[in-house]
Amino acid sequence: MARARRLGLPAEEVEDVAQEVFSAAFKDLAKIVPGSLAGFLFRLTSNRVNDRFRRRRVREAFRTWFGASEPAIDTDGPERAAMRRDAERHVGRILARMSHKKRDVFALFEIEGASGEEIAAELEIPVDTVWTRLHHARLEFAKVARSLDLFEEVRGGRTP
């Protein structure tokens, strides 16, 4: 379920999502087309991660409406491991706010290092759609990062 983590899911929720994905896959065994198991499992994972992000946004909205605030995030950890955890948490917050179609392509390309052709096959979309979504995903990633005041400027990323 490393893919769930790469889609921005917090580590403590990965096992629950894995169980949900495999339970759903077992129920829908008849829907799996030979040769497309990886794509089928990715879509199930992506949908479950998206559901969790959506529920989290609703809970955050209720907390905001009723006066509870989100706990502060300490990003000044002196150790490299602490810095990595903070970076993962920041990226997770950004990914949680992105549209799932853009997030899927972004995570597969930028985080997992999949090629455009691999992404197209896995998501069952045209390669041109992959590049279009990736372009817009990068813009959305930077916009969300700035809106959350997580990064002054988000740059880089691989190009097709």
Contacts in CASP RR format, 6 or more apart in sequence:
PFRMAT RR
TARGET T0000
AUTHOR 0000-0000-0000
METHOD contacts of the structure
MODEL  1
MARARRLGLPAEEVEDVAQEVFSAAFKDLAKIVPGSLAGFLFRLTSNRVN
DRFRRRRVREAFRTWFGASEPAIDTDGPERAAMRRDAERHVGRILARMSH
KKRDVFALFEIEGASGEEIAAELEIPVDTVWTRLHHARLEFAKVARSLDL
FEEVRGGRTP
1 14 0 8 1.000
1 15 0 8 1.000
1 17 0 8 1.000
1 18 0 8 1.000
1 21 0 8 1.000
1 45 0 8 1.000
3 42 0 8 1.000
3 45 0 8 1.000
3 107 0 8 1.000
3 112 0 8 1.000
4 13 0 8 1.000
4 14 0 8 1.000
4 17 0 8 1.000
4 18 0 8 1.000
4 21 0 8 1.000
4 45 0 8 1.000
4 48 0 8 1.000
4 49 0 8 1.000
5 11 0 8 1.000
5 14 0 8 1.000
6 107 0 8 1.000
6 108 0 8 1.000
6 111 0 8 1.000
6 112 0 8 1.000
7 45 0 8 1.000
7 46 0 8 1.000
7 49 0 8 1.000
7 95 0 8 1.000
7 103 0 8 1.000
7 104 0 8 1.000
7 107 0 8 1.000
8 49 0 8 1.000
8 91 0 8 1.000
8 92 0 8 1.000
8 95 0 8 1.000
8 96 0 8 1.000
8 107 0 8 1.000
9 17 0 8 1.000
9 49 0 8 1.000
9 52 0 8 1.000
9 92 0 8 1.000
10 89 0 8 1.000
10 92 0 8 1.000
13 52 0 8 1.000
17 45 0 8 1.000
17 48 0 8 1.000
17 49 0 8 1.000
17 52 0 8 1.000
20 48 0 8 1.000
21 41 0 8 1.000
21 44 0 8 1.000
21 45 0 8 1.000
21 48 0 8 1.000
24 44 0 8 1.000
24 48 0 8 1.000
25 32 0 8 1.000
25 40 0 8 1.000
25 41 0 8 1.000
25 44 0 8 1.000
31 40 0 8 1.000
32 40 0 8 1.000
33 40 0 8 1.000
36 124 0 8 1.000
38 122 0 8 1.000
39 121 0 8 1.000
39 122 0 8 1.000
39 123 0 8 1.000
39 124 0 8 1.000
42 104 0 8 1.000
42 122 0 8 1.000
42 123 0 8 1.000
43 123 0 8 1.000
46 100 0 8 1.000
46 103 0 8 1.000
46 104 0 8 1.000
47 100 0 8 1.000
49 100 0 8 1.000
50 100 0 8 1.000
50 103 0 8 1.000
53 95 0 8 1.000
53 96 0 8 1.000
53 97 0 8 1.000
56 96 0 8 1.000
57 96 0 8 1.000
57 97 0 8 1.000
60 70 0 8 1.000
63 69 0 8 1.000
63 70 0 8 1.000
73 86 0 8 1.000
73 89 0 8 1.000
73 90 0 8 1.000
74 86 0 8 1.000
75 83 0 8 1.000
75 86 0 8 1.000
75 90 0 8 1.000
77 83 0 8 1.000
77 86 0 8 1.000
90 145 0 8 1.000
90 148 0 8 1.000
90 150 0 8 1.000
90 151 0 8 1.000
93 148 0 8 1.000
93 150 0 8 1.000
94 141 0 8 1.000
94 144 0 8 1.000
94 145 0 8 1.000
94 148 0 8 1.000
94 150 0 8 1.000
95 103 0 8 1.000
95 106 0 8 1.000
95 107 0 8 1.000
95 141 0 8 1.000
97 144 0 8 1.000
97 148 0 8 1.000
98 106 0 8 1.000
98 137 0 8 1.000
98 140 0 8 1.000
98 141 0 8 1.000
98 144 0 8 1.000
99 140 0 8 1.000
101 133 0 8 1.000
102 133 0 8 1.000
102 136 0 8 1.000
102 137 0 8 1.000
102 140 0 8 1.000
103 137 0 8 1.000
104 123 0 8 1.000
105 119 0 8 1.000
105 123 0 8 1.000
105 130 0 8 1.000
105 133 0 8 1.000
105 134 0 8 1.000
105 137 0 8 1.000
106 133 0 8 1.000
106 134 0 8 1.000
106 137 0 8 1.000
106 138 0 8 1.000
106 141 0 8 1.000
108 114 0 8 1.000
108 118 0 8 1.000
108 119 0 8 1.000
108 122 0 8 1.000
108 123 0 8 1.000
109 116 0 8 1.000
109 119 0 8 1.000
109 130 0 8 1.000
109 134 0 8 1.000
109 158 0 8 1.000
110 138 0 8 1.000
110 157 0 8 1.000
110 158 0 8 1.000
113 158 0 8 1.000
114 122 0 8 1.000
116 127 0 8 1.000
116 130 0 8 1.000
116 131 0 8 1.000
116 160 0 8 1.000
117 127 0 8 1.000
119 125 0 8 1.000
119 130 0 8 1.000
120 126 0 8 1.000
120 127 0 8 1.000
120 129 0 8 1.000
120 130 0 8 1.000
123 130 0 8 1.000
125 133 0 8 1.000
131 160 0 8 1.000
134 160 0 8 1.000
138 157 0 8 1.000
141 154 0 8 1.000
142 153 0 8 1.000
142 154 0 8 1.000
145 151 0 8 1.000
145 154 0 8 1.000
146 153 0 8 1.000
146 154 0 8 1.000
END
